[in-house]
Amino acid sequence: MSDILASTTRQPDSGKSFISNILSKLPYVQNVFETEVNNPKYELFDKLSKSRQLKLLTQSVITGPHYKDQFNGGHSFGSNQQYHNFIYAQIDVDKVRRIAEYRRMAAYAEVSDCLDEICDEFINKDENGKVLKIKYSQFSKLEASQRSEIEKEFYKFINIYELETKGWVYCRRLLTESELFFENIVHEEKRELGIIGVITIPSELINPVYDNIQNNIIQNFIFQKPISLENDNKGKNFLQNNNQPSPANALQQQIITFQSNQITYINSGIWNEDCSVRIPFIENGRRAYKQLSLIEDSIVIYRMVRAPERLKFKIDVGNMPPAKAEAYLKQLMQSYWNKKTYDGSSSNPGQGSNIYNPQSMLDSYWFARRNGEVGSDVEMLQGGQNLGELKDLMYFVNKLYKSLKVPLTRLNPDDGYKDGSEILREELRFAKFIVRLQSQFAEGFKNAFIAHLKLRKWWNEYKLHESYFQLEFNPPSSYFSIRKNQELELKLKLFSDVSQNESISKTFAQRHYLEYNDTRISENMEWLRKDAALKWELDQIAQTGPNWREHLQAAENAAKEAGPAAAGIMGGTAPIGGESAIPEFGAGGEPVDTGATETAEPATETAPSAAEQSSAPPI
């Protein structure tokens, strides 16, 4: 689309020429009713454009003025094999038909189960009930108060998408249609409030317009709004000026241009072979889906044909000539095909009649047997013997699950579902796929939130940058937590083996095998000191009871009165020189400067200081 954007400006007053050029490139767009001004808020969102990116494009060798689009016509891939077009990805250029085909595919039972499994893992709440969180990066230069204000504004902003109730639907639509579009609503008179709501736009009615296929930057969106020209005065004038008849309920399309910041856009991140169409995730399972549907139909047809038991008649024809024997067989067959029934009609009361029974002909076979052989007999032909075999069907079912990245243990009826205690490689890959899917949503919501902050004038006020924060969904289920615990178990086992070696320091082993930094080593030393103090206190309680402090104080006073000689008699347990009888276990560990520069990780719980311990109530 670079040639289109190069020949047009990005101002709303030139929207008509811009739309005209766009329509010449879009397929299957007819009967377009074009207005001069169709988006009064285009200029408002256009001011929020990423000017830095646009400046970079002008300086780029690929997208700058030195670049010439020699491949504007695109690449052509031809195939005249009908089976290939049916089984493999045949991307329809008509977006309406393409999305309709994907929706039919998503309604297929096995595909629907896979999509439900993915969507169920997509939305996860944390302990605070949050689905999506804002994370500040190490490059952020914001103060604590500014971070708090932006975080409050973010949770207020993200509520307009209703992720807790509609997130499952959004995920399924993205997997099926490959794109999600939301119109960002701004109040006409209170623009400083930012984006106050969103409206879902049908995917088949809107298309993004890229600057060019290389930089993947969206400049505008083209929305095709169906309207009835018969009930519209401008539409009637449009038809009259173009000498077109006015049929009943004449439907036309009004083209509306949206600026890129005016739409919250989320895509699957997958292109077709020539990077011209966004394709959904279920396109990966098209071949398996087609093959599975074909094998199911063939199995049903085979069972209908082979399941019934049939009769085989062997008729003794003696020495009859072939012609007479054939006539004799036909006579017997006719009598077998017709059955006697009672005719209760008024024309023939009490009379019997022969009624043709076509089913009897389909269930039997007739053979002539010559003289000298055994006489006439009737045998039973068994139905299909392998009708219960479903190995070939399950092969394609498993293949469909693999193509859609769903673990076989979740949906395969022959294998019980694991409770999560055993982390399989498929489950870990499935969890990582969910995280990649969540990142596509997070990117779209982040761009919308940036536009919201710019409308609220916070972007320039706080001097924000895109690298200052990221949006993250909660990871799926507990697979990452279980995997982390398994890794910790392996580290602890290795640490236990290494720490038993007297030539290796435990602190050294903590640093290099448990991967503790200086802060964690110091925190661990502080907790070891507190554990030793608590153990000593518990020993005193066990020896003298809960009033051990009074007994210790009494022993200390008696030692002061008796003098040093009594202290020697008591074995040296009494204090000397007025010192306290409670021993000192030393101060908490301090970080050791090893010369290595590493970022201290925040501790989840800070160990109490010695002063806090002394002020704590006794046990």
C-alpha atoms as one frame of an Amber mdcrd trajectory, in Angstrom:
protein
   0.000   0.000   0.000   3.024   2.290  -0.079   2.129   3.692  -3.509  -1.320
   4.594  -2.215  -0.049   6.470   0.792   2.638   8.204  -1.220   0.048   9.728
  -3.553  -2.292  10.946  -0.808  -2.027  13.046   2.312  -3.188  11.980   5.727
  -5.623  14.859   6.339  -9.381  14.260   6.506 -10.131  16.810   3.774  -8.293
  14.586   1.301 -10.155  11.493   2.472 -12.107  11.201  -0.746  -9.034  10.845
  -2.972  -7.475   8.551  -0.419 -10.565   6.325  -0.420 -10.705   6.313  -4.203
  -7.175   5.003  -4.427  -7.870   2.425  -1.740 -10.983   1.128  -3.508  -9.013
   0.509  -6.678  -6.826  -1.926  -4.714  -9.453  -3.743  -2.655 -11.132  -6.781
  -4.303 -14.891  -7.368  -4.376 -15.819  -3.812  -3.403 -18.692  -2.517  -5.510
 -21.526  -0.002  -5.254 -19.623   2.296  -2.923 -21.333   5.418  -1.669 -18.609
   7.896  -0.711 -19.080  11.001   1.452 -16.692  13.922   1.768 -16.456  13.985
   5.568 -17.221  10.639   7.184 -15.049  10.640  10.316 -15.122  13.916  12.297
 -12.639  12.553  14.899  -9.989  11.511  12.382  -7.882  14.636  12.989  -8.059
  14.175  16.779  -6.542  10.686  16.648  -4.169  11.673  13.856  -2.417  14.036
  16.273  -1.560  11.013  18.437   0.428   9.346  15.659   3.852   7.973  16.427
   5.844  10.767  14.846   9.137   9.149  15.834   8.331   6.039  13.806   7.249
   8.129  10.837  10.517  10.037  10.962  12.451   6.778  11.089  10.611   5.570
   7.991  11.784   8.581   6.010  15.407   7.848   6.951  15.195   4.128   6.195
  16.843   2.711   3.101  13.950   0.280   2.663  10.996   2.635   3.196  12.619
   6.000   2.506  12.608   8.034  -0.720  15.367   5.855  -2.217  13.174   2.744
  -2.057  11.258   1.715  -5.158   8.466  -0.818  -4.812   9.349  -3.188  -7.618
   7.126  -5.950  -6.299   3.909  -3.992  -5.968   2.005  -6.609  -7.913   2.808
  -9.259  -5.309   3.884 -12.824  -5.799   1.703 -15.300  -7.648   1.370 -18.904
  -6.628  -0.784 -20.967  -8.950  -2.213 -24.446  -8.529  -4.841 -26.208 -10.576
  -5.082 -29.316  -8.446  -8.549 -29.507  -6.952  -7.563 -31.862  -4.136  -4.697
 -29.580  -3.142  -7.011 -26.557  -3.108  -9.559 -28.467  -1.035  -7.203 -29.942
   1.554  -4.530 -27.275   1.909  -4.734 -23.544   2.518  -6.548 -21.880  -0.337
  -6.878 -18.352   0.964  -9.922 -16.608  -0.448  -9.305 -12.949  -1.243 -12.913
 -12.162  -0.338 -12.800 -11.558   3.397 -16.495 -12.266   3.962 -16.317 -15.716
   2.374 -12.989 -16.444   4.043 -14.257 -15.691   7.544 -17.474 -17.632   6.891
 -15.408 -20.701   5.968 -13.328 -20.399   9.134 -16.479 -20.074  11.251 -17.877
 -23.278   9.751 -14.577 -24.960  10.497 -14.655 -23.701  14.108 -18.136 -25.214
  14.556 -16.793 -28.706  13.805 -16.921 -30.800  16.986 -13.216 -31.658  17.350
 -12.036 -28.190  16.292 -14.513 -26.589  18.686 -13.198 -28.705  21.563  -9.637
 -27.595  20.808 -10.634 -23.919  20.672 -12.545 -24.236  23.947  -9.497 -25.790
  25.599  -7.301 -22.903  24.443  -9.796 -20.219  25.483 -10.302 -21.778  28.922
  -6.583 -21.363  29.601  -6.426 -17.814  28.230  -8.134 -15.896  31.054  -6.642
 -16.425  34.532  -7.136 -14.297  37.632  -4.451 -13.663  40.230  -4.933 -13.412
  43.986  -6.179  -9.826  43.538  -8.715 -10.740  40.854  -6.681  -9.099  38.064
  -6.519 -10.604  34.566  -4.058  -8.158  32.968  -1.292  -6.334  34.862   1.052
  -3.476  34.076   4.759  -4.137  34.640   7.346  -1.341  34.764  10.701  -2.021
  33.163  14.145  -1.189  34.533  14.346   1.716  32.078  11.428   3.479  33.727
  12.312   6.853  35.240   8.961   7.364  36.932   8.566   8.175  40.578   6.538
   5.969  42.912   3.608   8.408  42.960   3.550   8.598  39.160   3.621   4.826
  38.855   0.735   4.554  41.262  -1.354   7.090  39.303  -0.659   5.394  35.962
  -1.455   1.978  37.430  -4.809   3.198  38.762  -5.602   4.775  35.405  -4.679
   1.575  33.597  -7.020  -0.648  35.632  -9.770   1.905  35.107  -9.065   1.943
  31.374  -8.845  -1.839  30.858 -12.258  -2.365  32.459 -13.927  -0.967  29.334
 -12.988  -4.185  27.491 -14.612  -6.394  30.171 -11.924  -9.044  29.892 -13.237
 -11.070  32.828 -16.589 -11.717  31.113 -15.769 -11.277  27.418 -12.116 -12.325
  27.263 -13.091 -15.914  26.405 -15.153 -14.668  23.434 -12.362 -12.352  22.260
  -9.864 -15.221  22.316 -12.129 -17.527  20.320 -12.817 -14.826  17.739  -9.120
 -14.160  17.265  -8.392 -17.851  16.817 -11.201 -18.114  14.244 -11.114 -14.782
  12.406  -7.445 -13.771  12.889  -8.314 -10.122  13.701 -10.156  -8.097  16.339
 -11.235  -4.484  15.899 -12.578  -2.077  18.544 -13.516   1.539  17.887 -12.121
   3.782  20.621 -14.883   6.133  21.774 -13.991   9.691  22.832 -16.471  12.227
  24.197 -17.008  15.095  21.808 -16.829  17.823  24.489 -14.666  16.086  27.133
 -11.732  14.746  25.178  -9.470  15.087  28.194 -11.223  12.034  29.675  -9.483
   9.897  27.085 -11.045   6.714  25.728 -14.296   6.211  27.626 -15.471   3.057
  25.867 -15.054   0.714  22.910 -17.403  -0.780  20.325 -16.688  -4.095  18.625
 -16.446  -3.877  14.824 -17.225  -6.962  12.682 -13.984  -8.268  11.216 -15.424
  -8.779   7.741 -16.295  -5.069   7.336 -12.949  -3.439   8.135  -9.416  -3.741
   6.732  -6.095  -2.258   7.862  -4.031  -0.220   5.400  -0.269  -0.650   5.879
   2.398   1.856   4.997   4.078  -1.008   3.133   4.525  -4.694   3.641   8.071
  -4.347   4.976   7.681  -2.133   8.045   4.282  -3.580   9.040   3.061  -0.188
  10.319  -0.649   0.563   9.981  -1.587   4.026   8.782  -5.376   3.785   8.493
  -8.352   1.459   8.647 -11.028   1.271   5.950 -14.526   0.447   7.211 -17.213
  -0.602   4.721 -20.525   0.422   6.295 -23.624  -1.120   4.618 -26.349   1.471
   4.107 -29.690   1.665   2.292 -29.621   4.412  -0.335 -33.378   4.351  -0.806
 -33.911   5.883   2.658 -31.028   8.351   2.357 -31.289  11.677   0.508 -27.587
  11.760  -0.324 -27.883   8.209  -1.542 -30.700   9.119  -3.903 -28.657  12.003
  -5.275 -25.703   9.632  -5.672 -27.798   7.244  -7.745 -29.268  10.027  -9.861
 -25.881  11.623 -10.565 -24.481   8.265 -11.656 -27.552   7.400 -13.778 -28.272
   4.276 -11.728 -31.759   2.923 -11.058 -33.163   2.932  -7.550 -34.334  -0.609
  -6.834 -36.219  -1.518  -3.701 -33.984  -1.733  -0.627 -30.876  -0.759  -2.615
 -27.835  -1.573  -0.485 -24.598   0.321  -0.895 -21.373   0.645   1.080 -20.216
   3.820   2.722 -16.426   3.931   3.174 -15.235   5.410   6.486 -11.541   6.056
   7.123 -10.246   5.531  10.669  -6.875   6.683  11.903  -4.695   3.918  13.344
  -5.016   5.221  16.939  -8.801   5.304  16.605  -8.963   1.490  16.457  -7.781
  -1.075  18.989  -6.367  -3.697  16.650  -5.332  -7.230  17.639  -4.154  -9.807
  15.100  -2.970 -13.403  15.104   0.551 -12.496  13.965   0.355 -15.038  11.105
   0.515 -14.148   7.401  -0.293 -16.194   4.332   2.435 -17.215   1.897   2.810
 -13.782   0.240   2.131 -11.661   3.378  -1.057 -10.154   1.982  -3.715 -11.671
   4.264  -3.799 -12.282   8.000  -4.797 -15.887   8.603  -6.192 -17.306  11.860
  -4.616 -19.941  14.036  -7.068 -22.662  12.979  -5.637 -22.460   9.465  -2.861
 -24.718  10.800  -5.432 -27.486  11.257  -7.224 -27.109   7.929  -5.635 -30.155
   6.316  -6.232 -32.390   9.346  -9.805 -31.085   9.634 -10.574 -31.860   5.989
  -9.035 -35.315   6.181 -10.865 -36.116   9.409 -14.229 -35.076   7.944 -13.594
 -37.209   4.849 -12.581 -40.306   6.831 -15.641 -39.941   9.067 -17.967 -39.815
   6.060 -16.289 -42.838   4.495 -16.608 -44.830   7.740 -20.314 -44.009   7.988
 -20.920 -45.040   4.373 -18.962 -48.252   4.828 -20.941 -49.189   7.923 -24.276
 -48.513   6.247 -23.343 -50.745   3.323 -21.515 -53.545   5.140 -23.306 -53.708
   8.470 -26.531 -55.653   7.500 -26.487 -59.445   7.457 -27.543 -60.932   4.106
 -28.968 -64.220   2.851 -27.385 -66.450   0.223 -29.816 -68.786  -1.595 -28.409
 -71.838  -3.417 -31.243 -73.279  -5.560 -31.054 -76.788  -6.992 -31.966 -76.575
 -10.708 -31.191 -80.226 -11.526 -30.522 -80.775 -15.245 -32.438 -77.711 -16.425
 -30.976 -75.911 -19.416 -29.390 -72.541 -18.577 -32.304 -70.494 -19.943 -34.910
 -72.533 -18.048 -32.780 -72.490 -14.884 -32.527 -68.685 -15.074 -36.295 -68.360
 -15.521 -36.837 -70.682 -12.569 -34.577 -68.515 -10.391 -36.396 -65.360 -11.426
 -39.739 -66.958 -10.540 -38.490 -67.827  -7.073 -36.986 -64.370  -6.629 -40.267
 -62.702  -7.604 -42.178 -64.781  -5.118 -39.619 -63.897  -2.423 -39.650 -60.198
  -3.187 -43.440 -60.026  -2.944 -45.172 -60.676   0.343 -48.811 -61.542   0.934
 -50.871 -58.935   2.775 -54.530 -58.593   3.628 -56.388 -56.025   1.495 -59.016
 -54.298   3.602 -60.147 -51.822   0.947 -63.797 -51.622  -0.133 -62.939 -52.695
  -3.701 -61.514 -56.081  -2.699 -62.819 -56.893   0.777 -61.290 -59.990   2.309
 -58.849 -60.568  -0.549 -55.077 -60.996  -0.338 -52.612 -59.007  -2.419 -48.906
 -59.060  -3.223 -46.879 -56.018  -2.190 -43.346 -55.510  -3.498 -40.686 -55.510
  -0.773 -37.519 -53.824  -2.121 -35.524 -54.459   1.081 -35.675 -58.209   0.563
 -33.916 -57.826  -2.786 -31.034 -55.866  -1.235 -30.436 -58.374   1.522 -30.159
 -61.616  -0.493 -28.112 -63.322  -3.199 -29.362 -66.141  -5.527 -27.190 -68.842
  -7.098 -28.095 -71.867  -9.249 -26.782 -75.278  -8.213 -26.453 -78.112 -10.774
 -27.410 -81.777 -10.477 -25.025 -83.944  -8.499 -24.406 -81.297  -5.848 -26.151
 -80.836  -2.541 -29.750 -79.689  -2.762 -31.108 -76.192  -2.175 -30.099 -74.431
   1.034 -29.967 -70.928   2.552 -26.872 -69.506   4.278 -26.338 -66.362   6.355
 -23.658 -63.876   5.250 -22.087 -62.035   8.167 -21.828 -58.252   8.184 -18.573
 -56.290   8.301 -16.209 -57.736  10.890 -14.022 -54.649  11.477 -16.746 -52.058
  11.983 -15.569 -51.408  15.541 -12.016 -50.592  14.456 -11.355 -46.853  14.859
  -7.573 -46.764  14.718  -7.544 -44.963  11.385 -10.097 -42.446  12.662  -8.186
 -41.780  15.905  -5.032 -41.211  13.872  -6.611 -38.188  12.187  -8.179 -36.998
  15.455  -4.745 -36.991  17.116  -3.303 -35.275  14.071  -5.913 -32.519  14.365
  -5.111 -32.011  18.055  -1.401 -31.774  17.312  -1.958 -29.237  14.529  -3.908
 -27.052  16.973  -1.220 -27.543  19.693  -3.650 -29.104  22.191  -2.073 -31.935
  24.264  -3.491 -35.330  23.355  -3.933 -36.229  27.023  -6.600 -33.548  27.368
  -8.999 -34.662  24.641  -8.007 -38.213  23.738 -10.572 -40.629  25.240  -8.015
 -43.472  25.216  -5.636 -41.638  27.552  -6.595 -40.338  30.973  -6.071 -36.648
  31.693  -3.114 -35.933  33.954  -3.768 -33.862  37.076  -0.728 -31.657  36.496
   1.692 -33.420  38.848   3.569 -34.705  35.819   4.693 -31.946  33.513   4.781
 -33.325  30.019   6.552 -31.603  27.201   3.262 -31.138  25.355   1.718 -29.358
  28.332   4.703 -27.031  28.639   4.561 -26.242  24.910   0.831 -25.628  25.197
   1.380 -23.202  28.087   4.025 -21.323  26.086   1.620 -21.095  23.147  -1.003
 -19.528  25.426   1.574 -16.973  26.570   2.358 -16.072  22.937  -1.351 -15.653
  22.279  -1.680 -13.436  25.345   1.211 -11.274  24.110  -0.756 -10.492  20.922
  -3.623  -9.144  23.025  -1.249  -7.289  25.343   0.335  -5.473  22.407  -3.029
  -4.249  21.098  -4.192  -3.106  24.532  -0.882  -1.335  25.151  -1.221   0.730
  21.952  -4.758   1.693  22.959  -3.615   2.652  26.464  -0.846   4.824  25.019
  -3.461   6.658  22.928  -5.554   7.049  26.097  -2.629   8.583  28.011  -1.926
  10.989  25.147  -5.547  12.126  25.118  -5.342  12.722  28.860  -2.121  14.735
  28.340  -0.245  12.409  30.717   2.166  11.144  28.076   3.994  14.454  27.772
   3.405  15.493  31.377   5.149  12.416  32.804   7.588  12.208  29.859   6.600
   8.618  29.191   8.131   6.231  26.692   6.925   2.943  25.255   9.777   1.056
  26.894   8.772   2.183  30.383   6.063  -0.437  30.870   4.645  -3.667  29.486
   1.306  -5.421  29.840   1.240  -9.051  30.953  -1.561 -11.575  31.324  -1.480
 -14.147  34.094   0.141 -17.372  32.830  -2.154 -20.356  32.198  -3.058 -22.745
  35.016  -0.252 -23.857  37.327   2.075 -25.486  34.827   4.741 -22.790  35.104
   4.587 -22.926  38.902   4.929 -26.700  38.929   7.790 -26.543  36.465   9.521
 -23.930  38.624   9.149 -26.146  41.684  10.653 -29.061  39.783  13.658 -26.948
  38.801  14.067 -25.805  42.419  13.973 -29.425  43.585  16.825 -30.295  41.224
  18.852 -27.301  42.428  18.350 -28.221  46.081  19.460 -31.790  45.448  22.585
 -30.551  43.691  23.262 -28.055  46.509  22.883 -30.787  49.127  25.408 -32.984
  47.341  27.912 -30.160  46.846  27.616 -28.699  50.369  28.660 -32.024  51.895
  32.076 -31.543  50.328  34.275 -29.919  52.990  36.392 -28.174  50.371  33.408
 -26.136  49.108  31.877 -23.321  51.128  28.141 -23.384  51.685  27.915 -19.702
  50.811  29.804 -20.388  47.589  27.390 -23.248  46.819  24.401 -20.992  47.504
  25.720 -18.397  45.110  26.683 -20.653  42.215  24.304 -23.627  42.523  21.195
 -22.073  44.080  21.883 -18.857  42.123  21.502 -16.621  45.170  22.720 -13.038
  44.850  24.268 -11.016  47.682  20.922  -9.760  48.924  19.474 -13.237  49.256
  22.599 -14.591  50.933  22.445 -11.744  53.466  18.744 -12.343  54.035  19.391
 -16.046  54.554  22.075 -15.275  57.171  19.646 -13.029  59.038  17.005 -15.757
  59.147  19.596 -18.306  60.328  20.455 -15.963  63.242  16.767 -15.612  64.118
  16.244 -19.375  63.895  19.138 -19.919  66.342  17.709 -17.326  68.759  14.269
 -18.906  68.551  15.696 -22.410  69.153  17.562 -21.173  72.276  14.403 -19.528
  73.583  12.368 -22.699  73.028  15.010 -24.686  74.939  14.686 -22.289  77.908
  10.902 -22.702  77.878  11.290 -26.485  77.848  13.693 -26.367  80.852  12.131
 -23.710  83.131   8.639 -23.171  81.748   6.928 -20.105  80.278   8.373 -17.827
  83.039  11.914 -18.481  81.927  12.733 -14.782  81.788  11.924 -14.352  85.509
  14.001 -17.414  86.419  16.880 -16.126  84.325  16.614 -12.674  85.886  16.567
 -14.206  89.384  19.650 -16.278  88.599  21.349 -13.142  87.302  20.547 -11.181
  90.507  21.743 -14.064  92.678  24.982 -14.202  90.761  25.532 -10.490  91.292
  25.065 -10.854  95.039  27.222 -13.994  95.346  30.109 -12.596  93.345  32.570
 -14.312  91.012  33.004 -17.333  93.299  29.343 -18.288  93.003  29.568 -17.888
  89.261  32.378 -20.458  89.201  30.279 -22.838  91.277  27.340 -22.426  88.826
  29.520 -23.518  85.938  29.898 -20.104  84.373  26.264 -19.824  83.243  25.634
 -16.726  85.316  26.526 -13.335  83.786  29.754 -11.662  84.742  30.201  -7.964
  85.138  26.498  -7.148  84.843  26.051  -8.612  81.369  22.683 -10.083  80.324
  22.170 -13.831  80.661  20.534 -13.914  77.188  23.286 -14.710  74.649  23.926
 -12.647  71.572  23.683 -14.470  68.241  25.308 -11.749  66.187  23.931  -9.214
  63.749  22.372 -10.154  60.460  24.568 -10.927  57.501  25.758  -8.073  55.329
  26.127  -8.265  51.545  29.641  -9.187  50.496  31.208  -7.163  47.747  32.456
  -9.776  45.283  33.225  -7.337  42.529  30.378  -8.658  40.367  27.676  -6.235
  39.295  24.279  -7.814  39.601  20.819  -6.478  40.260  19.494  -7.298  43.696
  16.188  -9.130  43.562  13.469  -7.813  45.878  12.843 -10.142  48.771   9.311
 -11.420  49.165   9.520 -11.020  52.947  12.048  -8.911  54.829  13.630 -10.459
  57.908  12.950  -8.475  61.122  15.852  -6.549  62.552  17.430  -7.248  65.924
  15.625  -4.254  67.433  12.262  -5.524  66.194  13.062  -8.971  67.619  13.899
  -7.553  71.055  10.632  -5.592  71.125   8.564  -8.639  70.139   6.452 -10.215
  72.917   7.893 -13.396  74.472   6.576 -16.782  73.418
